[in-house]
Amino acid sequence: MKLNFSELKDFLDEKADVYNNPEFIQDDPVQIPHRFSLKQDIEIAGFLAATISWGNRKSIIKSAEKMLDIMGNSPYDFVLNHSESDLNIIKDKSIHRTFNGEDFSYFIKQFRKIYQENQSLEDLFLIHKDENNFYHSIERFRAHFLGIEKHRTHKHVSSPYKNSSSKRIIMFLRWMTRKDNRGVDFGIWENIDPKFLSIPLDIHTGNISRKLGLISRTQNDWKTVEELDLIIRKFDEKDPAKYDFALFGLGVTKELF
């Protein structure tokens, strides 16, 4: 599809508008944190759902519901007050593909450390002066959350320093940071400007972005995330991540293929 800048912006604005509404939630992992109203419950449920967001969406939601059940549908309370025996029981459980009970129990332990020192996960993702995206922010979060001791779970929190697109973390950051009162994203983080957000880049958003001529790189990696940033921030410098809805919608409808 060959469109000029103005036509492309209008086209993507229209598609974003179609998909950025509460009906989107029904079949998407974002429905998991939408079951809660307490900020910390939303953060924990959201981060867990985002972490396992690969593969079939129904399967992702089912696996996330399994984690909520284990936590008694009170994630923050469970994180703060779980016992060692709770973790031992969890370790033997199957959760979602390669994210197993050992990974889940490790996340719970690390969450407790974080929340004993911070009111919100937002504190670990703050953008520093002279930064224009979450490249360094995600690494600071990883350092706090994962610690220095090597563990199999580290592979489930991807690293932009290793040129990963960090799709699942970027998606989580969109959920927490975007404020538009459309009912999908929460916008509960007050100290991070949505202008720093990127598009969660995976095989679908990558292919559609290439089809539209938004990016030229063939890999779906961090360098491509930054290449896509350059164009979507020209479309809307204050809210670039809204175009995730457009690219997702075009992936669902397959109207470009």
DRENTOR-479211 format. One record per residue (C-alpha): residue number from 1; x, y, z. Coordinates in steps of 0.25 Angstrom, whole numbers, padded with zeros to 4 digits. Example, Ala and Ser with C-alpha at 12.3 -4.5 7.8 and 13.67 -1.06 7.14 Angstrom:
BEGIN
<node><i>1</i><xx>0049</xx><yy>-0018</yy><zz>0031</zz></node>
<node><i>2</i><xx>0055</xx><yy>-0004</yy><zz>0029</zz></node>
***
This chain:
BEGIN
<node><i>1</i><xx>0000</xx><yy>0000</yy><zz>0000</zz></node>
<node><i>2</i><xx>0006</xx><yy>0013</yy><zz>-0004</zz></node>
<node><i>3</i><xx>0001</xx><yy>0025</yy><zz>0003</zz></node>
<node><i>4</i><xx>0007</xx><yy>0039</yy><zz>0005</zz></node>
<node><i>5</i><xx>0009</xx><yy>0044</yy><zz>0019</zz></node>
<node><i>6</i><xx>-0004</xx><yy>0051</yy><zz>0021</zz></node>
<node><i>7</i><xx>-0012</xx><yy>0039</yy><zz>0015</zz></node>
<node><i>8</i><xx>-0005</xx><yy>0029</yy><zz>0024</zz></node>
<node><i>9</i><xx>-0007</xx><yy>0037</yy><zz>0036</zz></node>
<node><i>10</i><xx>-0022</xx><yy>0038</yy><zz>0033</zz></node>
<node><i>11</i><xx>-0023</xx><yy>0023</yy><zz>0030</zz></node>
<node><i>12</i><xx>-0016</xx><yy>0019</yy><zz>0043</zz></node>
<node><i>13</i><xx>-0024</xx><yy>0029</yy><zz>0052</zz></node>
<node><i>14</i><xx>-0036</xx><yy>0023</yy><zz>0046</zz></node>
<node><i>15</i><xx>-0032</xx><yy>0009</yy><zz>0049</zz></node>
<node><i>16</i><xx>-0027</xx><yy>0013</yy><zz>0063</zz></node>
<node><i>17</i><xx>-0041</xx><yy>0019</yy><zz>0066</zz></node>
<node><i>18</i><xx>-0048</xx><yy>0007</yy><zz>0062</zz></node>
<node><i>19</i><xx>-0040</xx><yy>-0003</yy><zz>0071</zz></node>
<node><i>20</i><xx>-0038</xx><yy>0006</yy><zz>0083</zz></node>
<node><i>21</i><xx>-0051</xx><yy>0003</yy><zz>0091</zz></node>
<node><i>22</i><xx>-0056</xx><yy>-0006</yy><zz>0102</zz></node>
<node><i>23</i><xx>-0060</xx><yy>-0017</yy><zz>0092</zz></node>
<node><i>24</i><xx>-0045</xx><yy>-0019</yy><zz>0089</zz></node>
<node><i>25</i><xx>-0043</xx><yy>-0024</yy><zz>0104</zz></node>
<node><i>26</i><xx>-0052</xx><yy>-0036</yy><zz>0102</zz></node>
<node><i>27</i><xx>-0042</xx><yy>-0045</yy><zz>0095</zz></node>
<node><i>28</i><xx>-0029</xx><yy>-0038</yy><zz>0099</zz></node>
<node><i>29</i><xx>-0020</xx><yy>-0041</yy><zz>0111</zz></node>
<node><i>30</i><xx>-0022</xx><yy>-0027</yy><zz>0116</zz></node>
<node><i>31</i><xx>-0035</xx><yy>-0032</yy><zz>0121</zz></node>
<node><i>32</i><xx>-0027</xx><yy>-0039</yy><zz>0133</zz></node>
<node><i>33</i><xx>-0023</xx><yy>-0026</yy><zz>0140</zz></node>
<node><i>34</i><xx>-0037</xx><yy>-0020</yy><zz>0137</zz></node>
<node><i>35</i><xx>-0043</xx><yy>-0029</yy><zz>0147</zz></node>
<node><i>36</i><xx>-0036</xx><yy>-0020</yy><zz>0158</zz></node>
<node><i>37</i><xx>-0037</xx><yy>-0006</yy><zz>0163</zz></node>
<node><i>38</i><xx>-0026</xx><yy>-0005</yy><zz>0173</zz></node>
<node><i>39</i><xx>-0014</xx><yy>0001</yy><zz>0166</zz></node>
<node><i>40</i><xx>-0004</xx><yy>-0010</yy><zz>0171</zz></node>
<node><i>41</i><xx>-0014</xx><yy>-0021</yy><zz>0167</zz></node>
<node><i>42</i><xx>-0014</xx><yy>-0015</yy><zz>0153</zz></node>
<node><i>43</i><xx>0001</xx><yy>-0015</yy><zz>0152</zz></node>
<node><i>44</i><xx>0003</xx><yy>-0029</yy><zz>0157</zz></node>
<node><i>45</i><xx>-0008</xx><yy>-0035</yy><zz>0149</zz></node>
<node><i>46</i><xx>-0004</xx><yy>-0027</yy><zz>0136</zz></node>
<node><i>47</i><xx>0011</xx><yy>-0030</yy><zz>0137</zz></node>
<node><i>48</i><xx>0008</xx><yy>-0045</yy><zz>0139</zz></node>
<node><i>49</i><xx>-0002</xx><yy>-0045</yy><zz>0127</zz></node>
<node><i>50</i><xx>0008</xx><yy>-0037</yy><zz>0118</zz></node>
<node><i>51</i><xx>0019</xx><yy>-0047</yy><zz>0122</zz></node>
<node><i>52</i><xx>0012</xx><yy>-0059</yy><zz>0117</zz></node>
<node><i>53</i><xx>0006</xx><yy>-0052</yy><zz>0104</zz></node>
<node><i>54</i><xx>0011</xx><yy>-0061</yy><zz>0093</zz></node>
<node><i>55</i><xx>0003</xx><yy>-0071</yy><zz>0086</zz></node>
<node><i>56</i><xx>-0012</xx><yy>-0072</yy><zz>0085</zz></node>
<node><i>57</i><xx>-0019</xx><yy>-0061</yy><zz>0092</zz></node>
<node><i>58</i><xx>-0030</xx><yy>-0070</yy><zz>0098</zz></node>
<node><i>59</i><xx>-0018</xx><yy>-0079</yy><zz>0104</zz></node>
<node><i>60</i><xx>-0011</xx><yy>-0067</yy><zz>0110</zz></node>
<node><i>61</i><xx>-0024</xx><yy>-0062</yy><zz>0117</zz></node>
<node><i>62</i><xx>-0027</xx><yy>-0076</yy><zz>0122</zz></node>
<node><i>63</i><xx>-0012</xx><yy>-0077</yy><zz>0128</zz></node>
<node><i>64</i><xx>-0013</xx><yy>-0063</yy><zz>0134</zz></node>
<node><i>65</i><xx>-0026</xx><yy>-0067</yy><zz>0140</zz></node>
<node><i>66</i><xx>-0019</xx><yy>-0079</yy><zz>0146</zz></node>
<node><i>67</i><xx>-0009</xx><yy>-0070</yy><zz>0153</zz></node>
<node><i>68</i><xx>-0020</xx><yy>-0061</yy><zz>0158</zz></node>
<node><i>69</i><xx>-0027</xx><yy>-0073</yy><zz>0164</zz></node>
<node><i>70</i><xx>-0014</xx><yy>-0077</yy><zz>0171</zz></node>
<node><i>71</i><xx>-0013</xx><yy>-0063</yy><zz>0177</zz></node>
<node><i>72</i><xx>-0027</xx><yy>-0064</yy><zz>0182</zz></node>
<node><i>73</i><xx>-0031</xx><yy>-0053</yy><zz>0172</zz></node>
<node><i>74</i><xx>-0023</xx><yy>-0043</yy><zz>0181</zz></node>
<node><i>75</i><xx>-0010</xx><yy>-0041</yy><zz>0175</zz></node>
<node><i>76</i><xx>-0004</xx><yy>-0030</yy><zz>0183</zz></node>
<node><i>77</i><xx>-0009</xx><yy>-0037</yy><zz>0196</zz></node>
<node><i>78</i><xx>-0003</xx><yy>-0050</yy><zz>0192</zz></node>
<node><i>79</i><xx>0010</xx><yy>-0044</yy><zz>0188</zz></node>
<node><i>80</i><xx>0012</xx><yy>-0037</yy><zz>0201</zz></node>
<node><i>81</i><xx>0007</xx><yy>-0048</yy><zz>0210</zz></node>
<node><i>82</i><xx>0010</xx><yy>-0061</yy><zz>0204</zz></node>
<node><i>83</i><xx>0018</xx><yy>-0072</yy><zz>0211</zz></node>
<node><i>84</i><xx>0029</xx><yy>-0081</yy><zz>0207</zz></node>
<node><i>85</i><xx>0020</xx><yy>-0093</yy><zz>0206</zz></node>
<node><i>86</i><xx>0011</xx><yy>-0085</yy><zz>0197</zz></node>
<node><i>87</i><xx>0023</xx><yy>-0083</yy><zz>0188</zz></node>
<node><i>88</i><xx>0027</xx><yy>-0098</yy><zz>0189</zz></node>
<node><i>89</i><xx>0013</xx><yy>-0102</yy><zz>0184</zz></node>
<node><i>90</i><xx>0014</xx><yy>-0092</yy><zz>0172</zz></node>
<node><i>91</i><xx>0027</xx><yy>-0097</yy><zz>0168</zz></node>
<node><i>92</i><xx>0021</xx><yy>-0111</yy><zz>0163</zz></node>
<node><i>93</i><xx>0010</xx><yy>-0105</yy><zz>0155</zz></node>
<node><i>94</i><xx>0009</xx><yy>-0103</yy><zz>0140</zz></node>
<node><i>95</i><xx>0006</xx><yy>-0089</yy><zz>0136</zz></node>
<node><i>96</i><xx>0008</xx><yy>-0085</yy><zz>0122</zz></node>
<node><i>97</i><xx>0017</xx><yy>-0092</yy><zz>0112</zz></node>
<node><i>98</i><xx>0032</xx><yy>-0089</yy><zz>0116</zz></node>
<node><i>99</i><xx>0027</xx><yy>-0080</yy><zz>0128</zz></node>
<node><i>100</i><xx>0026</xx><yy>-0090</yy><zz>0139</zz></node>
<node><i>101</i><xx>0023</xx><yy>-0091</yy><zz>0154</zz></node>
<node><i>102</i><xx>0037</xx><yy>-0088</yy><zz>0157</zz></node>
<node><i>103</i><xx>0037</xx><yy>-0075</yy><zz>0149</zz></node>
<node><i>104</i><xx>0024</xx><yy>-0071</yy><zz>0155</zz></node>
<node><i>105</i><xx>0029</xx><yy>-0073</yy><zz>0169</zz></node>
<node><i>106</i><xx>0041</xx><yy>-0065</yy><zz>0166</zz></node>
<node><i>107</i><xx>0033</xx><yy>-0054</yy><zz>0161</zz></node>
<node><i>108</i><xx>0025</xx><yy>-0054</yy><zz>0173</zz></node>
<node><i>109</i><xx>0037</xx><yy>-0053</yy><zz>0182</zz></node>
<node><i>110</i><xx>0043</xx><yy>-0042</yy><zz>0174</zz></node>
<node><i>111</i><xx>0030</xx><yy>-0034</yy><zz>0174</zz></node>
<node><i>112</i><xx>0030</xx><yy>-0034</yy><zz>0189</zz></node>
<node><i>113</i><xx>0044</xx><yy>-0028</yy><zz>0190</zz></node>
<node><i>114</i><xx>0040</xx><yy>-0017</yy><zz>0180</zz></node>
<node><i>115</i><xx>0027</xx><yy>-0014</yy><zz>0187</zz></node>
<node><i>116</i><xx>0034</xx><yy>-0014</yy><zz>0201</zz></node>
<node><i>117</i><xx>0042</xx><yy>-0002</yy><zz>0196</zz></node>
<node><i>118</i><xx>0033</xx><yy>0004</yy><zz>0185</zz></node>
<node><i>119</i><xx>0018</xx><yy>0008</yy><zz>0185</zz></node>
<node><i>120</i><xx>0017</xx><yy>0005</yy><zz>0170</zz></node>
<node><i>121</i><xx>0025</xx><yy>-0002</yy><zz>0159</zz></node>
<node><i>122</i><xx>0025</xx><yy>0012</yy><zz>0152</zz></node>
<node><i>123</i><xx>0036</xx><yy>0016</yy><zz>0161</zz></node>
<node><i>124</i><xx>0045</xx><yy>0006</yy><zz>0154</zz></node>
<node><i>125</i><xx>0042</xx><yy>0011</yy><zz>0140</zz></node>
<node><i>126</i><xx>0043</xx><yy>0026</yy><zz>0141</zz></node>
<node><i>127</i><xx>0050</xx><yy>0032</yy><zz>0129</zz></node>
<node><i>128</i><xx>0062</xx><yy>0040</yy><zz>0133</zz></node>
<node><i>129</i><xx>0067</xx><yy>0054</yy><zz>0127</zz></node>
<node><i>130</i><xx>0072</xx><yy>0053</yy><zz>0112</zz></node>
<node><i>131</i><xx>0065</xx><yy>0039</yy><zz>0110</zz></node>
<node><i>132</i><xx>0054</xx><yy>0039</yy><zz>0099</zz></node>
<node><i>133</i><xx>0049</xx><yy>0024</yy><zz>0101</zz></node>
<node><i>134</i><xx>0049</xx><yy>0013</yy><zz>0110</zz></node>
<node><i>135</i><xx>0062</xx><yy>0007</yy><zz>0106</zz></node>
<node><i>136</i><xx>0070</xx><yy>0010</yy><zz>0119</zz></node>
<node><i>137</i><xx>0057</xx><yy>0010</yy><zz>0127</zz></node>
<node><i>138</i><xx>0054</xx><yy>-0005</yy><zz>0124</zz></node>
<node><i>139</i><xx>0069</xx><yy>-0009</yy><zz>0128</zz></node>
<node><i>140</i><xx>0068</xx><yy>-0001</yy><zz>0141</zz></node>
<node><i>141</i><xx>0055</xx><yy>-0009</yy><zz>0144</zz></node>
<node><i>142</i><xx>0061</xx><yy>-0022</yy><zz>0140</zz></node>
<node><i>143</i><xx>0073</xx><yy>-0019</yy><zz>0150</zz></node>
<node><i>144</i><xx>0063</xx><yy>-0017</yy><zz>0161</zz></node>
<node><i>145</i><xx>0053</xx><yy>-0028</yy><zz>0158</zz></node>
<node><i>146</i><xx>0063</xx><yy>-0039</yy><zz>0155</zz></node>
<node><i>147</i><xx>0075</xx><yy>-0036</yy><zz>0164</zz></node>
<node><i>148</i><xx>0089</xx><yy>-0040</yy><zz>0161</zz></node>
<node><i>149</i><xx>0087</xx><yy>-0055</yy><zz>0164</zz></node>
<node><i>150</i><xx>0085</xx><yy>-0063</yy><zz>0151</zz></node>
<node><i>151</i><xx>0072</xx><yy>-0070</yy><zz>0150</zz></node>
<node><i>152</i><xx>0065</xx><yy>-0077</yy><zz>0138</zz></node>
<node><i>153</i><xx>0054</xx><yy>-0067</yy><zz>0139</zz></node>
<node><i>154</i><xx>0062</xx><yy>-0056</yy><zz>0134</zz></node>
<node><i>155</i><xx>0059</xx><yy>-0060</yy><zz>0120</zz></node>
<node><i>156</i><xx>0045</xx><yy>-0056</yy><zz>0122</zz></node>
<node><i>157</i><xx>0048</xx><yy>-0041</yy><zz>0124</zz></node>
<node><i>158</i><xx>0054</xx><yy>-0037</yy><zz>0111</zz></node>
<node><i>159</i><xx>0066</xx><yy>-0028</yy><zz>0110</zz></node>
<node><i>160</i><xx>0067</xx><yy>-0016</yy><zz>0100</zz></node>
<node><i>161</i><xx>0082</xx><yy>-0016</yy><zz>0103</zz></node>
<node><i>162</i><xx>0082</xx><yy>-0029</yy><zz>0096</zz></node>
<node><i>163</i><xx>0074</xx><yy>-0023</yy><zz>0084</zz></node>
<node><i>164</i><xx>0061</xx><yy>-0030</yy><zz>0088</zz></node>
<node><i>165</i><xx>0049</xx><yy>-0022</yy><zz>0084</zz></node>
<node><i>166</i><xx>0044</xx><yy>-0025</yy><zz>0098</zz></node>
<node><i>167</i><xx>0030</xx><yy>-0026</yy><zz>0092</zz></node>
<node><i>168</i><xx>0023</xx><yy>-0031</yy><zz>0105</zz></node>
<node><i>169</i><xx>0029</xx><yy>-0020</yy><zz>0114</zz></node>
<node><i>170</i><xx>0025</xx><yy>-0009</yy><zz>0104</zz></node>
<node><i>171</i><xx>0011</xx><yy>-0014</yy><zz>0103</zz></node>
<node><i>172</i><xx>0010</xx><yy>-0014</yy><zz>0119</zz></node>
<node><i>173</i><xx>0016</xx><yy>0000</yy><zz>0119</zz></node>
<node><i>174</i><xx>0005</xx><yy>0004</yy><zz>0109</zz></node>
<node><i>175</i><xx>-0006</xx><yy>-0001</yy><zz>0118</zz></node>
<node><i>176</i><xx>-0001</xx><yy>0006</yy><zz>0130</zz></node>
<node><i>177</i><xx>0003</xx><yy>0019</yy><zz>0124</zz></node>
<node><i>178</i><xx>-0006</xx><yy>0023</yy><zz>0113</zz></node>
<node><i>179</i><xx>-0018</xx><yy>0032</yy><zz>0117</zz></node>
<node><i>180</i><xx>-0029</xx><yy>0034</yy><zz>0107</zz></node>
<node><i>181</i><xx>-0042</xx><yy>0030</yy><zz>0115</zz></node>
<node><i>182</i><xx>-0045</xx><yy>0020</yy><zz>0104</zz></node>
<node><i>183</i><xx>-0046</xx><yy>0009</yy><zz>0114</zz></node>
<node><i>184</i><xx>-0035</xx><yy>0000</yy><zz>0109</zz></node>
<node><i>185</i><xx>-0022</xx><yy>0006</yy><zz>0115</zz></node>
<node><i>186</i><xx>-0022</xx><yy>0009</yy><zz>0129</zz></node>
<node><i>187</i><xx>-0013</xx><yy>0022</yy><zz>0130</zz></node>
<node><i>188</i><xx>-0011</xx><yy>0020</yy><zz>0145</zz></node>
<node><i>189</i><xx>0004</xx><yy>0024</yy><zz>0144</zz></node>
<node><i>190</i><xx>0005</xx><yy>0039</yy><zz>0147</zz></node>
<node><i>191</i><xx>0020</xx><yy>0042</yy><zz>0145</zz></node>
<node><i>192</i><xx>0023</xx><yy>0036</yy><zz>0132</zz></node>
<node><i>193</i><xx>0019</xx><yy>0043</yy><zz>0119</zz></node>
<node><i>194</i><xx>0012</xx><yy>0035</yy><zz>0109</zz></node>
<node><i>195</i><xx>0020</xx><yy>0042</yy><zz>0098</zz></node>
<node><i>196</i><xx>0032</xx><yy>0032</yy><zz>0102</zz></node>
<node><i>197</i><xx>0024</xx><yy>0020</yy><zz>0098</zz></node>
<node><i>198</i><xx>0027</xx><yy>0011</yy><zz>0086</zz></node>
<node><i>199</i><xx>0019</xx><yy>0001</yy><zz>0078</zz></node>
<node><i>200</i><xx>0020</xx><yy>-0014</yy><zz>0084</zz></node>
<node><i>201</i><xx>0027</xx><yy>-0020</yy><zz>0072</zz></node>
<node><i>202</i><xx>0025</xx><yy>-0034</yy><zz>0068</zz></node>
<node><i>203</i><xx>0023</xx><yy>-0042</yy><zz>0055</zz></node>
<node><i>204</i><xx>0009</xx><yy>-0037</yy><zz>0052</zz></node>
<node><i>205</i><xx>0012</xx><yy>-0022</yy><zz>0055</zz></node>
<node><i>206</i><xx>0025</xx><yy>-0023</yy><zz>0049</zz></node>
<node><i>207</i><xx>0020</xx><yy>-0029</yy><zz>0036</zz></node>
<node><i>208</i><xx>0008</xx><yy>-0019</yy><zz>0035</zz></node>
<node><i>209</i><xx>0018</xx><yy>-0007</yy><zz>0038</zz></node>
<node><i>210</i><xx>0027</xx><yy>-0012</yy><zz>0026</zz></node>
<node><i>211</i><xx>0015</xx><yy>-0014</yy><zz>0017</zz></node>
<node><i>212</i><xx>0011</xx><yy>0001</yy><zz>0020</zz></node>
<node><i>213</i><xx>0025</xx><yy>0006</yy><zz>0018</zz></node>
<node><i>214</i><xx>0027</xx><yy>0010</yy><zz>0032</zz></node>
<node><i>215</i><xx>0040</xx><yy>0002</yy><zz>0034</zz></node>
<node><i>216</i><xx>0050</xx><yy>-0004</yy><zz>0025</zz></node>
<node><i>217</i><xx>0058</xx><yy>-0013</yy><zz>0035</zz></node>
<node><i>218</i><xx>0055</xx><yy>-0028</yy><zz>0033</zz></node>
<node><i>219</i><xx>0057</xx><yy>-0032</yy><zz>0048</zz></node>
<node><i>220</i><xx>0047</xx><yy>-0029</yy><zz>0059</zz></node>
<node><i>221</i><xx>0058</xx><yy>-0024</yy><zz>0069</zz></node>
<node><i>222</i><xx>0060</xx><yy>-0012</yy><zz>0077</zz></node>
<node><i>223</i><xx>0066</xx><yy>-0004</yy><zz>0066</zz></node>
<node><i>224</i><xx>0054</xx><yy>-0006</yy><zz>0058</zz></node>
<node><i>225</i><xx>0045</xx><yy>-0001</yy><zz>0070</zz></node>
<node><i>226</i><xx>0053</xx><yy>0012</yy><zz>0069</zz></node>
<node><i>227</i><xx>0052</xx><yy>0012</yy><zz>0054</zz></node>
<node><i>228</i><xx>0037</xx><yy>0011</yy><zz>0056</zz></node>
<node><i>229</i><xx>0037</xx><yy>0022</yy><zz>0067</zz></node>
<node><i>230</i><xx>0042</xx><yy>0032</yy><zz>0057</zz></node>
<node><i>231</i><xx>0030</xx><yy>0031</yy><zz>0048</zz></node>
<node><i>232</i><xx>0019</xx><yy>0029</yy><zz>0058</zz></node>
<node><i>233</i><xx>0024</xx><yy>0041</yy><zz>0067</zz></node>
<node><i>234</i><xx>0022</xx><yy>0049</yy><zz>0054</zz></node>
<node><i>235</i><xx>0008</xx><yy>0045</yy><zz>0053</zz></node>
<node><i>236</i><xx>0005</xx><yy>0048</yy><zz>0068</zz></node>
<node><i>237</i><xx>0016</xx><yy>0053</yy><zz>0077</zz></node>
<node><i>238</i><xx>0008</xx><yy>0053</yy><zz>0089</zz></node>
<node><i>239</i><xx>0002</xx><yy>0039</yy><zz>0088</zz></node>
<node><i>240</i><xx>0010</xx><yy>0030</yy><zz>0078</zz></node>
<node><i>241</i><xx>0006</xx><yy>0017</yy><zz>0084</zz></node>
<node><i>242</i><xx>-0009</xx><yy>0019</yy><zz>0080</zz></node>
<node><i>243</i><xx>-0004</xx><yy>0013</yy><zz>0067</zz></node>
<node><i>244</i><xx>-0003</xx><yy>0000</yy><zz>0073</zz></node>
<node><i>245</i><xx>-0018</xx><yy>-0002</yy><zz>0072</zz></node>
<node><i>246</i><xx>-0017</xx><yy>0002</yy><zz>0057</zz></node>
<node><i>247</i><xx>-0006</xx><yy>-0008</yy><zz>0054</zz></node>
<node><i>248</i><xx>-0013</xx><yy>-0019</yy><zz>0063</zz></node>
<node><i>249</i><xx>-0026</xx><yy>-0016</yy><zz>0056</zz></node>
<node><i>250</i><xx>-0020</xx><yy>-0018</yy><zz>0042</zz></node>
<node><i>251</i><xx>-0014</xx><yy>-0031</yy><zz>0046</zz></node>
<node><i>252</i><xx>-0027</xx><yy>-0036</yy><zz>0051</zz></node>
<node><i>253</i><xx>-0035</xx><yy>-0032</yy><zz>0038</zz></node>
<node><i>254</i><xx>-0023</xx><yy>-0035</yy><zz>0029</zz></node>
<node><i>255</i><xx>-0028</xx><yy>-0025</yy><zz>0019</zz></node>
<node><i>256</i><xx>-0014</xx><yy>-0022</yy><zz>0015</zz></node>
<node><i>257</i><xx>-0011</xx><yy>-0036</yy><zz>0011</zz></node>
***
